[in-house]
Amino acid sequence: MTPHNHKREDGCNHEDDLSSSKTKRMKSDKIAEEKNDGQSSDSDSSATTGVGVTCKTHDPVSNTKVTRIMDAAAAEDKGCRHSMEDAWVILLPDSSSGHSTTNLRCAHFAIYDGHGGRMAAEFAQKNLHANVLAAGFPRELMDIKAAKKAIFQGFQRTDESLLKESEKGNWQDGATAVCVWVLGQTAIVANIGDAKAVLARASTINEGETTLKSIVLTREHKAIFPQERSRIQKAGGTVSPNGRLQGRLEVSRAFGDRLFKKVGVISTPDIHSFELTERDQFVLLGCDGLWRVFGPSDAVEFVQKQLKETSSATTAVRCLVREAIRERRCKDNCTAIVIVLKH
């Protein structure tokens, strides 16, 4: 692709385009089944996608329809790394029928941050959501207890299958994860490792002025943290002075990482649910590469500015990742998803 020295239609000013970038659209009723569906190949430096849909649900009390319009987009860049090891999912119900081919009326978003390779991230991308559905995730009205149980079991089933496949294929990489499910007015967030989810919620301050507050929805799992360290040590593992498990692995929870499962690495997610309100503007998911150069409040402010200027999740997330890589010098793979909530 020939570089262009002008302002792109995505709204971001820059001197030259990412020379090998490409854009793909994912069908709203299907998770990518091929390696390049919604993903960039190793030779790509960046890829983006964006979809929007009106999700119609029924209020179980009044039996009235509650309409939520969700605009979601993802962007990625491999940074200085030789390859892209992240994977991501954007899955929305079909806007024409109100449900997807899986008869699921919820939306699902996820980022899988691979380390040591991309096999684990791709495996989770293709299998986690299906395993969560198979474990009994609610398909119509939200049941929090059932949903959390299904997510927990889905994570465990995915990791068990992944470990069997990795042993057969003799590969040893792993992947952290941050996932969001939205059904009706309820959002459920699950994570393992150091990928994060942040909610942007409007708050009123002096003289009626409105500002956005950043709320971190996830808890990091690193070997250096006391609770994680304790489990690792009980399993016979060690945490080195640099905070790494066996001197190598920084995170303490992940999919895969076959060689570290015997010394305390687990795939048990933290799961958190909350009700969305009219004050909630957007949710931002990011791998650890993004959060190494952006603080939660900083990222929310940046995305808010882009959304005010363009009203486009695609533009906002592209600019966010570009800022992380080009201006803030993120050296790692960088992947983000922006989920805009319109009331």
C-alpha positions as CSV (number, residue, x, y, z in Angstrom):
1,M,0.0,0.0,0.0
2,T,1.4,3.4,-1.0
3,P,1.8,5.8,1.9
4,H,-0.4,8.9,1.8
5,N,0.6,12.3,3.1
6,H,-2.9,13.6,4.1
7,K,-5.6,13.3,6.6
8,R,-7.3,9.9,6.2
9,E,-11.1,9.5,6.3
10,D,-10.7,7.9,9.7
11,G,-10.0,11.4,11.1
12,C,-6.5,10.8,12.4
13,N,-3.8,13.1,11.2
14,H,-0.5,11.5,10.4
15,E,2.4,11.8,8.0
16,D,2.3,8.3,6.6
17,D,-0.1,5.5,6.7
18,L,0.8,2.1,8.3
19,S,2.3,0.7,5.1
20,S,0.9,-2.8,5.3
21,S,-2.4,-2.2,7.1
22,K,-5.7,-3.6,6.1
23,T,-9.3,-3.4,7.2
24,K,-11.8,-6.2,7.5
25,R,-15.4,-6.4,8.4
26,M,-16.7,-9.2,10.6
27,K,-20.2,-10.5,10.1
28,S,-22.2,-9.7,13.2
29,D,-23.5,-13.2,13.6
30,K,-20.3,-15.1,13.4
31,I,-17.0,-15.3,15.2
32,A,-14.0,-15.4,12.8
33,E,-13.3,-19.0,11.8
34,E,-10.3,-18.4,9.6
35,K,-7.0,-17.0,10.8
36,N,-7.3,-13.8,9.0
37,D,-11.0,-13.1,9.7
38,G,-10.8,-10.0,11.9
39,Q,-7.1,-10.6,12.4
40,S,-3.9,-9.4,10.8
41,S,-1.4,-11.8,9.5
42,D,2.2,-11.7,10.8
43,S,3.1,-9.4,7.9
44,D,0.5,-6.9,8.8
45,S,1.3,-4.0,11.1
46,S,-2.3,-3.0,11.8
47,A,-5.9,-4.1,11.2
48,T,-9.3,-2.6,12.2
49,T,-12.9,-3.5,12.1
50,G,-16.1,-1.8,13.1
51,V,-19.7,-3.0,13.4
52,G,-22.9,-1.4,14.7
53,V,-26.2,-2.9,15.6
54,T,-29.5,-2.1,17.4
55,C,-30.1,-4.8,20.1
56,K,-33.7,-5.2,21.1
57,T,-34.6,-6.9,24.4
58,H,-37.7,-7.2,26.5
59,D,-38.1,-5.8,30.0
60,P,-39.3,-8.9,32.0
61,V,-41.4,-6.7,34.3
62,S,-43.1,-4.3,31.9
63,N,-42.7,-6.5,28.8
64,T,-41.6,-3.3,26.9
65,K,-38.8,-3.2,24.5
66,V,-35.5,-1.6,25.5
67,T,-33.4,-0.6,22.6
68,R,-29.6,-0.2,23.0
69,I,-27.5,0.8,20.0
70,M,-23.9,-0.5,20.3
71,D,-21.1,0.6,18.0
72,A,-17.9,-1.4,18.5
73,A,-14.6,-1.4,16.8
74,A,-11.1,-3.0,17.3
75,A,-7.6,-2.0,16.2
76,E,-4.3,-3.7,16.5
77,D,-0.6,-3.0,15.8
78,K,2.3,-5.4,16.3
79,G,4.6,-2.5,17.3
80,C,8.3,-3.4,17.3
81,R,7.6,-7.1,17.6
82,H,8.3,-9.4,14.7
83,S,4.7,-10.9,14.8
84,M,1.3,-10.2,16.1
85,E,0.4,-12.5,19.0
86,D,-3.0,-10.9,20.0
87,A,-6.4,-12.1,18.9
88,W,-9.8,-10.4,19.4
89,V,-13.5,-11.0,19.0
90,I,-16.4,-8.7,18.2
91,L,-19.7,-10.5,18.1
92,L,-23.1,-8.8,17.9
93,P,-26.6,-10.1,17.2
94,D,-27.9,-9.7,13.7
95,S,-29.6,-6.3,13.5
96,S,-32.3,-7.5,11.1
97,S,-33.7,-10.4,13.1
98,G,-32.8,-9.3,16.7
99,H,-30.7,-12.4,17.3
100,S,-27.8,-14.2,15.8
101,T,-27.5,-17.6,14.1
102,T,-26.7,-19.0,17.6
103,N,-30.0,-17.6,18.9
104,L,-28.1,-15.5,21.3
105,R,-29.4,-12.0,21.9
106,C,-26.3,-10.7,23.7
107,A,-23.1,-9.1,22.4
108,H,-19.7,-10.4,23.1
109,F,-16.2,-8.8,23.0
110,A,-12.8,-10.2,23.8
111,I,-9.1,-9.6,23.6
112,Y,-6.6,-12.5,23.9
113,D,-3.0,-11.3,24.5
114,G,-0.7,-14.1,23.5
115,H,2.9,-14.6,24.8
116,G,5.5,-17.0,23.4
117,G,3.4,-17.4,20.2
118,R,-0.2,-16.9,19.0
119,M,-1.5,-20.4,19.1
120,A,-3.1,-20.1,22.5
121,A,-4.7,-16.7,21.7
122,E,-6.2,-18.1,18.4
123,F,-7.4,-21.2,20.2
124,A,-9.2,-19.1,22.8
125,Q,-10.6,-16.8,20.1
126,K,-12.2,-19.7,18.3
127,N,-13.4,-21.7,21.3
128,L,-14.1,-19.7,24.5
129,H,-17.4,-18.1,23.6
130,A,-18.7,-21.4,22.2
131,N,-17.7,-23.2,25.4
132,V,-19.4,-20.5,27.5
133,L,-22.6,-20.9,25.5
134,A,-22.4,-24.7,25.8
135,A,-22.0,-24.4,29.5
136,G,-25.4,-22.7,29.8
137,F,-24.9,-18.9,29.3
138,P,-28.5,-17.3,29.2
139,R,-29.7,-16.8,25.7
140,E,-32.8,-14.6,26.4
141,L,-33.1,-12.9,29.8
142,M,-30.1,-12.5,32.0
143,D,-29.6,-14.8,34.9
144,I,-26.4,-13.6,36.7
145,K,-25.7,-16.7,38.6
146,A,-26.2,-19.0,35.6
147,A,-24.1,-16.6,33.4
148,K,-21.2,-16.5,35.8
149,K,-21.2,-20.3,36.2
150,A,-21.2,-20.7,32.5
151,I,-18.3,-18.3,32.0
152,F,-16.3,-20.1,34.8
153,Q,-16.9,-23.5,33.2
154,G,-16.2,-22.1,29.7
155,F,-12.8,-20.8,30.8
156,Q,-11.9,-24.1,32.4
157,R,-13.1,-26.2,29.4
158,T,-11.2,-24.0,27.0
159,D,-8.0,-24.3,29.0
160,E,-8.3,-28.1,29.3
161,S,-8.8,-28.5,25.6
162,L,-6.0,-26.1,24.8
163,L,-3.6,-27.9,27.1
164,K,-4.4,-31.2,25.3
165,E,-3.9,-29.6,21.9
166,S,-0.6,-27.9,23.0
167,E,0.8,-31.2,24.2
168,K,-0.1,-32.9,20.9
169,G,1.4,-30.0,18.9
170,N,4.4,-29.6,21.3
171,W,3.8,-25.8,21.7
172,Q,4.0,-24.0,25.0
173,D,2.7,-20.5,24.6
174,G,-0.1,-18.9,26.6
175,A,-2.6,-16.1,26.4
176,T,-4.3,-13.7,28.9
177,A,-7.9,-12.6,28.3
178,V,-10.4,-9.9,28.9
179,C,-14.0,-10.6,27.9
180,V,-17.3,-8.8,28.0
181,W,-20.8,-10.1,27.5
182,V,-23.8,-7.7,27.3
183,L,-27.4,-8.9,27.5
184,G,-30.2,-6.4,28.0
185,Q,-29.0,-3.9,30.6
186,T,-26.4,-6.2,32.2
187,A,-22.7,-6.4,31.4
188,I,-20.5,-9.2,32.7
189,V,-16.7,-8.9,32.5
190,A,-14.2,-11.7,33.0
191,N,-10.4,-11.7,32.8
192,I,-7.3,-13.6,33.4
193,G,-3.8,-12.0,33.4
194,D,-3.1,-8.3,32.8
195,A,-5.5,-7.3,30.0
196,K,-7.9,-4.7,31.3
197,A,-11.5,-3.4,30.8
198,V,-12.3,0.2,31.7
199,L,-15.8,1.8,31.8
200,A,-16.3,5.5,31.0
201,R,-19.1,6.8,33.2
202,A,-20.4,10.4,33.2
203,S,-20.4,12.2,36.5
204,T,-21.6,15.7,37.4
205,I,-19.3,18.0,39.2
206,N,-19.5,21.7,40.3
207,E,-22.1,23.9,38.5
208,G,-23.5,21.0,36.6
209,E,-20.4,20.4,34.5
210,T,-20.2,16.8,33.3
211,T,-17.0,14.8,33.0
212,L,-16.2,11.2,32.4
213,K,-14.9,9.0,35.2
214,S,-12.8,5.9,34.4
215,I,-13.8,2.7,36.3
216,V,-11.4,-0.3,36.0
217,L,-13.6,-3.4,35.7
218,T,-10.8,-6.0,36.0
219,R,-8.2,-7.1,38.4
220,E,-4.7,-7.9,37.2
221,H,-3.1,-11.3,37.9
222,K,0.6,-11.1,38.3
223,A,3.0,-13.4,40.0
224,I,4.4,-10.6,42.2
225,F,1.0,-9.9,43.9
226,P,0.7,-11.5,47.4
227,Q,-2.4,-13.6,46.7
228,E,-1.0,-14.9,43.4
229,R,2.5,-15.4,44.9
230,S,1.1,-17.5,47.8
231,R,-0.7,-19.9,45.4
232,I,2.4,-20.2,43.3
233,Q,4.6,-21.0,46.2
234,K,2.1,-23.6,47.6
235,A,2.3,-25.3,44.1
236,G,6.1,-25.4,44.3
237,G,6.8,-22.5,42.1
238,T,9.0,-19.5,42.8
239,V,8.7,-15.8,42.1
240,S,12.1,-14.1,41.3
241,P,13.0,-10.6,42.5
242,N,11.9,-9.2,39.1
243,G,8.4,-10.5,39.8
244,R,8.3,-13.3,37.3
245,L,7.2,-16.9,37.9
246,Q,10.3,-19.1,37.6
247,G,12.1,-16.0,36.5
248,R,10.2,-16.0,33.2
249,L,6.4,-15.5,33.3
250,E,5.0,-12.2,34.6
251,V,1.3,-13.2,34.7
252,S,0.0,-15.8,37.0
253,R,-3.3,-16.6,35.2
254,A,-3.5,-17.5,31.5
255,F,-4.8,-20.0,29.0
256,G,-2.1,-22.5,28.0
257,D,1.4,-22.0,29.4
258,R,1.5,-25.8,29.7
259,L,4.9,-25.9,31.4
260,F,3.8,-23.4,34.2
261,K,0.5,-25.1,35.1
262,K,2.2,-27.4,37.6
263,V,3.7,-24.4,39.4
264,G,0.7,-22.3,40.1
265,V,-0.6,-20.8,36.8
266,I,-4.3,-21.1,36.6
267,S,-7.1,-20.1,34.2
268,T,-9.7,-19.2,36.8
269,P,-11.2,-15.8,35.8
270,D,-12.3,-12.9,37.9
271,I,-15.9,-12.3,37.0
272,H,-17.8,-9.1,37.6
273,S,-21.3,-8.0,36.6
274,F,-23.0,-4.6,36.7
275,E,-26.1,-2.9,35.3
276,L,-25.5,-0.4,32.5
277,T,-27.0,3.1,33.1
278,E,-27.6,6.1,30.9
279,R,-24.4,7.6,32.4
280,D,-22.3,4.9,30.9
281,Q,-20.7,6.1,27.6
282,F,-18.3,3.5,26.5
283,V,-16.2,0.5,27.5
284,L,-12.5,0.2,26.5
285,L,-10.7,-3.2,26.4
286,G,-7.0,-3.3,26.0
287,C,-4.0,-5.7,26.1
288,D,-1.2,-4.9,28.5
289,G,0.7,-3.2,25.7
290,L,-1.9,-0.4,25.7
291,W,-1.9,0.0,29.4
292,R,1.9,0.3,29.6
293,V,1.6,3.7,27.9
294,F,-1.9,4.8,28.8
295,G,-3.4,5.1,32.3
296,P,-7.2,4.3,32.5
297,S,-8.2,8.0,32.9
298,D,-5.8,9.1,30.2
299,A,-7.2,6.5,27.7
300,V,-10.8,7.4,28.5
301,E,-10.1,11.1,27.9
302,F,-8.3,10.3,24.6
303,V,-11.2,8.2,23.3
304,Q,-13.8,10.7,24.5
305,K,-12.1,13.4,22.5
306,Q,-12.0,11.3,19.4
307,L,-15.7,10.3,19.8
308,K,-16.7,14.0,20.2
309,E,-14.9,14.9,17.0
310,T,-16.0,12.0,14.8
311,S,-18.8,9.9,16.6
312,S,-17.0,6.8,15.3
313,A,-15.8,3.9,17.4
314,T,-13.6,2.8,14.4
315,T,-11.8,6.2,14.2
316,A,-11.5,6.4,18.0
317,V,-9.9,3.0,18.4
318,R,-7.6,3.5,15.4
319,C,-6.3,6.8,16.8
320,L,-5.8,5.3,20.2
321,V,-3.6,2.4,19.0
322,R,-1.8,4.7,16.6
323,E,-1.1,7.1,19.5
324,A,0.2,4.2,21.7
325,I,2.6,2.9,19.1
326,R,3.8,6.1,17.3
327,E,3.7,8.8,19.9
328,R,4.0,6.9,23.2
329,R,6.4,4.3,21.8
330,C,4.7,1.2,22.9
331,K,7.1,-1.6,22.1
332,D,4.7,-4.5,22.5
333,N,1.8,-5.7,20.4
334,C,-1.1,-3.3,21.0
335,T,-4.8,-4.2,20.7
336,A,-7.9,-2.3,21.8
337,I,-11.6,-2.5,21.5
338,V,-14.0,0.5,21.9
339,I,-17.6,-0.3,22.7
340,V,-19.8,2.8,22.4
341,L,-23.1,2.6,24.3
342,K,-25.9,4.8,23.0
343,H,-29.1,5.4,25.0
